[in-house]
Amino acid sequence: MLVHVIDEARRRSCERLSLETGRMDFLLPARRLYESFGFVYCGSFGECRNAPNSVFMTKEFREVP
């Protein structure tokens, strides 16, 4: 599913793909998965600002010359 979402973002020429996930320990494997696909931690966004149980990650897409 994650590969499909990333591929679709690229197909649509998105510059960035961001996600919100939980901070709880049982979600650590999910955060590690996102990291393995190039997502990095970032500040909050959208309606989730100041959500104490949330973690925010983003992946930027750059044009290859």
PyMOL commands that place a pseudoatom at each C-alpha (Angstrom):
pseudoatom trace, name=CA, resn=MET, resi=1, chain=A, elem=C, hetatm=0, pos=[0.000, 0.000, 0.000]
pseudoatom trace, name=CA, resn=LEU, resi=2, chain=A, elem=C, hetatm=0, pos=[2.805, 2.421, 0.901]
pseudoatom trace, name=CA, resn=VAL, resi=3, chain=A, elem=C, hetatm=0, pos=[4.594, 1.757, -2.397]
pseudoatom trace, name=CA, resn=HIS, resi=4, chain=A, elem=C, hetatm=0, pos=[1.352, 2.449, -4.266]
pseudoatom trace, name=CA, resn=VAL, resi=5, chain=A, elem=C, hetatm=0, pos=[0.799, 5.762, -2.438]
pseudoatom trace, name=CA, resn=ILE, resi=6, chain=A, elem=C, hetatm=0, pos=[4.386, 6.881, -3.106]
pseudoatom trace, name=CA, resn=ASP, resi=7, chain=A, elem=C, hetatm=0, pos=[4.169, 5.857, -6.765]
pseudoatom trace, name=CA, resn=GLU, resi=8, chain=A, elem=C, hetatm=0, pos=[0.871, 7.696, -7.159]
pseudoatom trace, name=CA, resn=ALA, resi=9, chain=A, elem=C, hetatm=0, pos=[2.315, 10.843, -5.569]
pseudoatom trace, name=CA, resn=ARG, resi=10, chain=A, elem=C, hetatm=0, pos=[5.201, 10.724, -8.032]
pseudoatom trace, name=CA, resn=ARG, resi=11, chain=A, elem=C, hetatm=0, pos=[2.835, 10.090, -10.948]
pseudoatom trace, name=CA, resn=ARG, resi=12, chain=A, elem=C, hetatm=0, pos=[0.857, 13.170, -9.942]
pseudoatom trace, name=CA, resn=SER, resi=13, chain=A, elem=C, hetatm=0, pos=[4.067, 15.214, -9.713]
pseudoatom trace, name=CA, resn=CYS, resi=14, chain=A, elem=C, hetatm=0, pos=[3.661, 15.905, -6.002]
pseudoatom trace, name=CA, resn=GLU, resi=15, chain=A, elem=C, hetatm=0, pos=[6.538, 17.770, -4.429]
pseudoatom trace, name=CA, resn=ARG, resi=16, chain=A, elem=C, hetatm=0, pos=[5.956, 16.310, -0.968]
pseudoatom trace, name=CA, resn=LEU, resi=17, chain=A, elem=C, hetatm=0, pos=[4.065, 13.494, 0.719]
pseudoatom trace, name=CA, resn=SER, resi=18, chain=A, elem=C, hetatm=0, pos=[3.358, 13.888, 4.442]
pseudoatom trace, name=CA, resn=LEU, resi=19, chain=A, elem=C, hetatm=0, pos=[1.773, 11.633, 7.008]
pseudoatom trace, name=CA, resn=GLU, resi=20, chain=A, elem=C, hetatm=0, pos=[0.677, 11.542, 10.616]
pseudoatom trace, name=CA, resn=THR, resi=21, chain=A, elem=C, hetatm=0, pos=[0.997, 8.471, 12.794]
pseudoatom trace, name=CA, resn=GLY, resi=22, chain=A, elem=C, hetatm=0, pos=[0.872, 7.725, 16.483]
pseudoatom trace, name=CA, resn=ARG, resi=23, chain=A, elem=C, hetatm=0, pos=[3.620, 8.236, 19.020]
pseudoatom trace, name=CA, resn=MET, resi=24, chain=A, elem=C, hetatm=0, pos=[2.863, 5.002, 20.926]
pseudoatom trace, name=CA, resn=ASP, resi=25, chain=A, elem=C, hetatm=0, pos=[5.560, 2.330, 21.149]
pseudoatom trace, name=CA, resn=PHE, resi=26, chain=A, elem=C, hetatm=0, pos=[3.503, -0.273, 19.292]
pseudoatom trace, name=CA, resn=LEU, resi=27, chain=A, elem=C, hetatm=0, pos=[3.657, 2.001, 16.205]
pseudoatom trace, name=CA, resn=LEU, resi=28, chain=A, elem=C, hetatm=0, pos=[7.478, 2.063, 16.164]
pseudoatom trace, name=CA, resn=PRO, resi=29, chain=A, elem=C, hetatm=0, pos=[7.592, -0.604, 13.402]
pseudoatom trace, name=CA, resn=ALA, resi=30, chain=A, elem=C, hetatm=0, pos=[5.386, 1.636, 11.230]
pseudoatom trace, name=CA, resn=ARG, resi=31, chain=A, elem=C, hetatm=0, pos=[7.643, 4.636, 11.814]
pseudoatom trace, name=CA, resn=ARG, resi=32, chain=A, elem=C, hetatm=0, pos=[10.700, 2.546, 10.940]
pseudoatom trace, name=CA, resn=LEU, resi=33, chain=A, elem=C, hetatm=0, pos=[8.950, 1.400, 7.741]
pseudoatom trace, name=CA, resn=TYR, resi=34, chain=A, elem=C, hetatm=0, pos=[8.275, 5.011, 6.757]
pseudoatom trace, name=CA, resn=GLU, resi=35, chain=A, elem=C, hetatm=0, pos=[11.905, 5.917, 7.503]
pseudoatom trace, name=CA, resn=SER, resi=36, chain=A, elem=C, hetatm=0, pos=[13.078, 3.052, 5.278]
pseudoatom trace, name=CA, resn=PHE, resi=37, chain=A, elem=C, hetatm=0, pos=[11.103, 4.620, 2.405]
pseudoatom trace, name=CA, resn=GLY, resi=38, chain=A, elem=C, hetatm=0, pos=[12.781, 7.998, 2.902]
pseudoatom trace, name=CA, resn=PHE, resi=39, chain=A, elem=C, hetatm=0, pos=[10.316, 9.749, 5.205]
pseudoatom trace, name=CA, resn=VAL, resi=40, chain=A, elem=C, hetatm=0, pos=[11.839, 12.096, 7.783]
pseudoatom trace, name=CA, resn=TYR, resi=41, chain=A, elem=C, hetatm=0, pos=[10.323, 13.594, 10.910]
pseudoatom trace, name=CA, resn=CYS, resi=42, chain=A, elem=C, hetatm=0, pos=[8.819, 17.047, 10.537]
pseudoatom trace, name=CA, resn=GLY, resi=43, chain=A, elem=C, hetatm=0, pos=[6.631, 19.546, 12.338]
pseudoatom trace, name=CA, resn=SER, resi=44, chain=A, elem=C, hetatm=0, pos=[2.891, 19.205, 12.649]
pseudoatom trace, name=CA, resn=PHE, resi=45, chain=A, elem=C, hetatm=0, pos=[0.557, 20.283, 9.869]
pseudoatom trace, name=CA, resn=GLY, resi=46, chain=A, elem=C, hetatm=0, pos=[-3.112, 20.692, 9.053]
pseudoatom trace, name=CA, resn=GLU, resi=47, chain=A, elem=C, hetatm=0, pos=[-5.716, 20.174, 11.737]
pseudoatom trace, name=CA, resn=CYS, resi=48, chain=A, elem=C, hetatm=0, pos=[-3.358, 17.972, 13.748]
pseudoatom trace, name=CA, resn=ARG, resi=49, chain=A, elem=C, hetatm=0, pos=[-1.310, 20.839, 15.144]
pseudoatom trace, name=CA, resn=ASN, resi=50, chain=A, elem=C, hetatm=0, pos=[-0.288, 20.340, 18.760]
pseudoatom trace, name=CA, resn=ALA, resi=51, chain=A, elem=C, hetatm=0, pos=[-1.561, 16.744, 18.793]
pseudoatom trace, name=CA, resn=PRO, resi=52, chain=A, elem=C, hetatm=0, pos=[0.455, 15.264, 21.699]
pseudoatom trace, name=CA, resn=ASN, resi=53, chain=A, elem=C, hetatm=0, pos=[0.048, 11.637, 20.578]
pseudoatom trace, name=CA, resn=SER, resi=54, chain=A, elem=C, hetatm=0, pos=[0.971, 12.258, 16.945]
pseudoatom trace, name=CA, resn=VAL, resi=55, chain=A, elem=C, hetatm=0, pos=[4.208, 12.010, 14.997]
pseudoatom trace, name=CA, resn=PHE, resi=56, chain=A, elem=C, hetatm=0, pos=[4.576, 13.753, 11.644]
pseudoatom trace, name=CA, resn=MET, resi=57, chain=A, elem=C, hetatm=0, pos=[6.758, 12.634, 8.767]
pseudoatom trace, name=CA, resn=THR, resi=58, chain=A, elem=C, hetatm=0, pos=[7.355, 13.859, 5.230]
pseudoatom trace, name=CA, resn=LYS, resi=59, chain=A, elem=C, hetatm=0, pos=[9.062, 12.749, 2.037]
pseudoatom trace, name=CA, resn=GLU, resi=60, chain=A, elem=C, hetatm=0, pos=[10.103, 15.253, -0.597]
pseudoatom trace, name=CA, resn=PHE, resi=61, chain=A, elem=C, hetatm=0, pos=[10.331, 14.380, -4.262]
pseudoatom trace, name=CA, resn=ARG, resi=62, chain=A, elem=C, hetatm=0, pos=[13.041, 16.024, -6.304]
pseudoatom trace, name=CA, resn=GLU, resi=63, chain=A, elem=C, hetatm=0, pos=[13.457, 16.078, -10.019]
pseudoatom trace, name=CA, resn=VAL, resi=64, chain=A, elem=C, hetatm=0, pos=[16.466, 14.099, -11.194]
pseudoatom trace, name=CA, resn=PRO, resi=65, chain=A, elem=C, hetatm=0, pos=[18.384, 16.160, -13.799]
for i in range(1, 65): cmd.bond("trace and resi %d" % i, "trace and resi %d" % (i + 1))
show_as sticks, trace
zoom trace
